[in-house]
Amino acid sequence: MNQKKVLYNLLFVVITAIALTVLIEFELTDKYMGFALIPMLIAYYLGQWAERKTRPKSK
């Protein structure tokens, strides 16, 4: 993996962890904690897909 992709993956994990921590601290995830992960995983995989689609073709 190249350094740029590793940086974006690490940044996404950190932002996701912060968002989940904030949700837990404000008790917004009492009943639906499992469902809170679904949009974050969808965003992660959409980002991976977009990166593959926009990457220049190497010969």
N, C-alpha and C positions, 0 to 999 in steps of 0.2 A: 504494500500500500504506500502511496506517496504521502508526503508530509502534510499536504493541504487537506487530503481526505481525513487523515487522522485528526487533524486540528478541528475540522468541522464535526466529526463524530464525538470528540471529547467535549466540544462546546455544546452540542445538543444534549449530551448526557448531563452536563452540569446545569444547563438551563432547565431541563426536565426535573432534575432533583430539587432545584430551588422552587420550581412551581409546585411540585408535590408537597414539599415541606411547608410552603405557605398555605396550601389547601388544608393540610392536616392541622397546622397551628390555629387557623380560624375555624376549625371544626366544620368544614364544608364537605367533608367526605365521610360522614357518619355511616351512611347506608350504601354509598355507591363508589367505594374506593376502587373496586375492580374495574368499573366502567370508566374511571378517570384515566386509566392507562391506555384504553383503546384509541382515543383521538391522538394521543402522543405517539403511539406506535404507528398509526396511519401516517402521521406527519413525517416520521422518521423514514418510513419505507417510500413515501412519495418523494422525499428529498433524494433518496438513493436512486430511485427510478429517473428523476429529472437530471441527476448528475450523469447517469449513463447515456441519456438521450442527447444531452447537450455537449458531451465530450467530443472533441474533434476526432475523426477517424484517423487512425495511424496506419501507415502502409508498411 
